[in-house]
Each structure stands twice: as structure tokens, then as C-alpha cells.
Amino acid sequence: FYDAEDFRLLSGKGFSFHPVAVVANYCLKNKTREFYSGDLAQFSKKDIRDIKAAIEFLSEKGLVTYFPKSDLIRVKEKAILIYKAYKGEMDYDNLKIHSVIDSFPNATLNFDKRYMIVRGVEEFKVSDSLNVRITPDSSVITILQNRDIQFDGMISAGSFEISGKGFTLKYDSFFISLTHIDSVNFYVSETNSRGQTMRRKVNNSMVSGDSTSSAAGGMGAPSKSSGTLFISKAGNKSGKQKLAHYPRLDATAGGVIYFDRDEVLGGVYDRSMFFVVPPFELDSLNNTDPASINFGGTFVSSGMFPSFKEKLHTQPDKSLGFEHIIPAAGYQLYNGDGKMKGGLTMNSRGLRGAGTIEYLAASVSAN
């Protein structure tokens, strides 16, 4: 773990030098973790009284072990790692979890099964620089072996919010296994009348598909796992390397966008009208350009038209929709004798058509 503000605070008060930097530099140059205050004073050319005060300060912070009677100083590995992270010589994370709760114990440790339940965790950042944070349901997480973390709740990753159950942060590999995604919300940026850039939520959200939607989209049985969120490469927890394709979402179960929300034509549609998205991969989740949110899939219109392939993308009204050109032969209406030719649009105004409807000997055209 490394945090620039924490490192600044470790400079202490009244010192003309940074205690961690002086101690760690001595250890690295002399390839040792044990020495005496006189050795450090001679090496750093600092007053022995200031050196002793600095060592006592670091001892209070848990970075060194100091034996006053013998004057022996034993430097802990944590001090060396903090210094190397400060120098940019190694990768690090800035994962810090705060537990604040009154009515129950902060944590319960199970020695037999080797996990710890932590309560009172409102939110924590997995990566500040990569803009990934977790908000656990009921403020509870479970810390497993090797610093893996299990939780239900919401993950904010750039312009995406992923909610669900059975999520596991795999610390070493630096990805989150998404057992069951309940919903995915999308955010885009726009400029208001004052020229300020604002973050705005897209009206539609993606949810997990069921057997009906999966069959309608030709996807077969729903997947046992919803997918994986790759935060960054395993050796880039600090986010120092600016890797354009991360964070990246691999949604192995795909998803469904329904149009039964109040924002779509006042909520007149039910869930028999939807858009099925097959398994997909999306990278650069920090991209808030509306054009970056688009999905290929199948539109199902409750039997109004035959199901058809299209690309769903962000509309000017900040909904997910499409513009579709009907094939020249036309679409049969409700499996009857009527036929429509022209085009279809879907946005917050609902499903609208422009073109010609033919029924027996009659023909009606409209824009």
C-alpha cells in the first residue's frame, strides 16, 4: 500500500529531512536492515539528536523496531516498500478499507476457514487512479486468503456502475469475478449552458437475461457466471502505466435492456419489448464519450415486428436506442396481413416508424 498524502505525513514535524527516506536510503545503499543511530547520523550527516528523534517517530508509526538500551534499529520491510513506491521503483496499491460501526464488532475472524467478515464498510477505492471503487451491500465484506475480497453490492468503474451478488476481488490478478450481475448503469459526459462538463446517467440500464430473453436472442441457456471486470494488469495496481484499454468488462452472459421505464414514452411498454445483447467485451470504461456506449444485439418488439438485429447506442436524449432501416421486402405486422416498409427508431419517445403500412388493398404513409 502507498498513498502520497500518508508519505507526506510521515515526514513528521520539525525535521529538516524525511525520516523514511533517510532510513530506507541507508538500508538500500548498505544492504542491511539493522544499524545504530550513530551509523545513520554519520551516513546522512545529520545531528545525532535529530536522528534519534526521527527513529522514535518511525517506531511509533510501526516502521522500525528500536531498542533504546542497545541503540539498535531494526527496519521493517514496510518502510522499504513505502520508499520504493515513492521513488517509483515498484508497483503498489492504494487500497484502504475503513470500518466504522457502533452496534456490532468491526470484524469477525474465522480461523478454521481462514476468512474475516468486516462490517461498517460504506465504500472503498480499489484504485484511485483507475477510478474503480466498491460500495458493499449492508456495508459488509469478507476478506479471504491472499487479500481476496468477497462482497455483494455495486462496483463503480469509470462510466459504468455494476450491481450484483457473489462478486470477488482477486487481489493478485487484479480483477473482479462477477458471479451474478443484476444491472449495469451507464454514465456519459455533457456540457451545460455554462460550458461546464457534467456527468449524466443514461436512462436505460442493462440487466441479467432470463430464459425467455436468452431464447429470443438465440443465446441458449443463461451462463452460470456473468463475467469479469479486469481493473488493470496484475503488475499495474498503482495505475502508473496508462493502459488505454483498462478497466475492461468481459460480460460472458450478455444482458438485456428493457423499455418499460417511465422515461420511455411514460412507461407504456411492458417487458415483452426488449433488446438482447449477446456476450460482449467493453474496454476503456473510463471513456465518458456517449459514442463509446453501443451494443450489437437483437430487438424483440412483443410480436409487433419480427425480431431483428441492430446496434443499440446512446441517443441525443441520453437514452439507449437505435435507428433501423426495414428491408425492402418490408416487415409483417403482428404475423398478419399487414406489412410495413421504411424505418424504425427507438428512444425516449418510444418505438416510432416512418414509411408505409400496407394492409390488403389499403396503403398509409407517414413521416
Disulfide bonds with the S-S distance in Angstrom:
none
